[in-house]
Amino acid sequence: MAAGEYAQALEIFEAILETTPHELSVRQQVILCHVHLQHPQQVENLARPLLEEHPELFVVADALARVLVAQQRYQEACVVLAAAIVQPQCPAFIYQTYLGVLIDFDCPDADYRIMHDWMGRQDTAPELRLGYARLLIKLAQYSLLYDFLTGFEREAEQLALDKMLKIHMYSMLIAAVMETGRVAVAPHYLELLQQAGATEAHVLRLQAQYYRYQGEVHRGIEALQRALALEPEVPIALSLLGNLLLDSGQVMESLKMHQEALRLEPENREYQHSASLTAMAASDDLRVAWRLYEGRWASPITGQKSKLPWPEWRGEKTGGRLLLYREQGLGDEIFWASMFDELSELFDSIVYVCHHKLLTILARSFPNIIFVADAPVSHPLVFEEYDYQLPIGSLATYLRPFRSDFARGRPSFFAVDVTRADHWRQRFALLGKEIKVGLAWRSGNVEGDRARFYPSIESLAPLLALPGVRFINLQYQVTPEEVAQVHELSAGRFHDFCEIDHFNDLDASIAMMKACDIVVSPSTSTAALAAAAGVPVLDLMAVAVEGIHLGEQHSPWLPMMTLFGKQPEAPWTDSVRQVVGVVEQLVNDAGQV
């Protein structure tokens, strides 16, 4: 129908409502006419009260949601659709609209799980079920994705999936098994993917991911180069190749790949984020890198960017009040805290919503800033008025636009409880005159891709055998089996003081670190915490170059941290032996050998 016909129909329906104002079918038709005539305000004014009376009017809910999406009011659209989904006999098109909104837009508060049972039903269209799997990937819900897709795979033969649906299913299963630590199963699904008729280039791209998870970066690079020879302008392949080249230390080649990916998809935030890490290592001018780093919000790991009513700070020397809030992990938060001294000089008042575990340390270290814990965020200061707001990861855009700007920071900036630190120095003195090496070897999360970033205890054997050393446990959530293994490899020179909770009580943990002569750790919050407290840290990296450290051997954020990189294929013992050389020199200087 043309717009004129909808206008005529609207006049007729409105005339009917004058005599029968409660006729549901006519009220729906009026709303649909307004939709076609592009009258969004009328649609909302009529649909909301109607849905309050009759939430089961699914056509109206769908129409209102689409109007809200067109106005970029995505969260409100999700609320309308979620209210429809919980109604009995909710039709497929509501699920389809809801799924589309969640996949295409950022709706952090939306409840995706209300679709889970319906999406798992055999009578739900396979296209919708695989669309739901795509959503789980976007949300990084890989354990749920694995369970969902393995159930779907069991039904696949009965569903008679076409070629493209099989390719989508196996592609997502490969992602699921790798992200949930089931990497050994990936070759099986790669073979099934090939049998399903996927192109050679598509299979090669997923093989490259598999090789990266296995630490075989150069094989991954070769696979991607072959894939790009077959299909040259595939941005996801170019971006992944850029990541692998950075892992192996080929910074400028990595930058070229990322630039090409962004030429093809300049607004893709995942590609922007990946490119930013290479750009940090490639240039002394970091302005482009920080602009690209805003793409980090594409990752669920970053968290959600708060929608606060105040403008974002843009580097002005303005005074006033700033509300700053945390993002990402503890280690990242510690990096950014290195800029707090300078930041406090630019504002009359700063309130920072920090990780609750860092609250005591931050308050002691920066008395000019007010710190509020993020769990729970119910402090009245959070609800006051501010002139500006900013996520902490964006500070460097304005305070570190050039590499040379890092020289303004202090070598260490966390103040430690002196009484506690002295207590541990006295305790350690009772162990003997050997130097005291704080030791950690993993994160708390070693699932999927993350396992390759951490050395095994066995690979630390050359360090643990070093004479003249006492090892102090800094590993949080350590298991009895790990303690026994390290104790044996160190010939009884490993000490685990169980009264310290290194996971939850960071103020106690950092005091123990301060009493150590040096700390050895992979790239975890333990390493960052110790370096921020002024303890020399030897950081074992799983890759040749870390972009966030600007490709340098000494972290610009934490100058007390020395980074020991390695080729991803190389055994951990290569970098461990480098660390042994440094610790051995300390032992010799102390006259312990």
Sequence and secondary structure as in RCSB ss.txt:
>XXXX:A:sequence
MAAGEYAQALEIFEAILETTPHELSVRQQVILCHVHLQHPQQVENLARPLLEEHPELFVVADALARVLVAQQRYQ
EACVVLAAAIVQPQCPAFIYQTYLGVLIDFDCPDADYRIMHDWMGRQDTAPELRLGYARLLIKLAQYSLLYDFLT
GFEREAEQLALDKMLKIHMYSMLIAAVMETGRVAVAPHYLELLQQAGATEAHVLRLQAQYYRYQGEVHRGIEALQ
RALALEPEVPIALSLLGNLLLDSGQVMESLKMHQEALRLEPENREYQHSASLTAMAASDDLRVAWRLYEGRWASP
ITGQKSKLPWPEWRGEKTGGRLLLYREQGLGDEIFWASMFDELSELFDSIVYVCHHKLLTILARSFPNIIFVADA
PVSHPLVFEEYDYQLPIGSLATYLRPFRSDFARGRPSFFAVDVTRADHWRQRFALLGKEIKVGLAWRSGNVEGDR
ARFYPSIESLAPLLALPGVRFINLQYQVTPEEVAQVHELSAGRFHDFCEIDHFNDLDASIAMMKACDIVVSPSTS
TAALAAAAGVPVLDLMAVAVEGIHLGEQHSPWLPMMTLFGKQPEAPWTDSVRQVVGVVEQLVNDAGQV
>XXXX:A:secstr
  HHHHHHHHHHHHHHHHH TT HHHHHHHHHHHHHTT HHHHHHHHHHHHHH TT HHHHHHHHHHHHHTT HH
HHHHHHHHHHTSTT  HHHHHHHHHHHHHS  TT  GGGGHHHHTSTTS HHHHHHHHHHHHHTT HHHHHHHHH
HHHHHHHHHT  HHHHHHHHHHHHHHHHHTT GGGHHHHHHHHHHTT  HHHHHHHHHHHHHHTT HHHHHHHHH
HHHHHS   HHHHHHHHHHHHHTT HHHHHHHHHHHHHH TT HHHHHHHHHHHHHH SB HHHHHHHGGGGGST
TT      SS B  S    SEEEEE  S HHHHHHHHTTHHHHHTT SEEEEEE GGGHHHHHHH TTSEEEEST
T   GGGGS  SEEEEGGGHHHHH SBGGGGGGS S      HHHHHHHHHHHHTT SSEEEEE    S   GGG
GGGS  TGGGHHHHT TTEEEEE  TT  HHHHHHHHHHTTT EE  TT  TTT HHHHHHHHHTSSEEEEESSH
HHHHHHHTT  EEEE SSS  GGGTT SB SS TTEEEE   TTS HHHHHHHHHHHHHHHHHHTT  
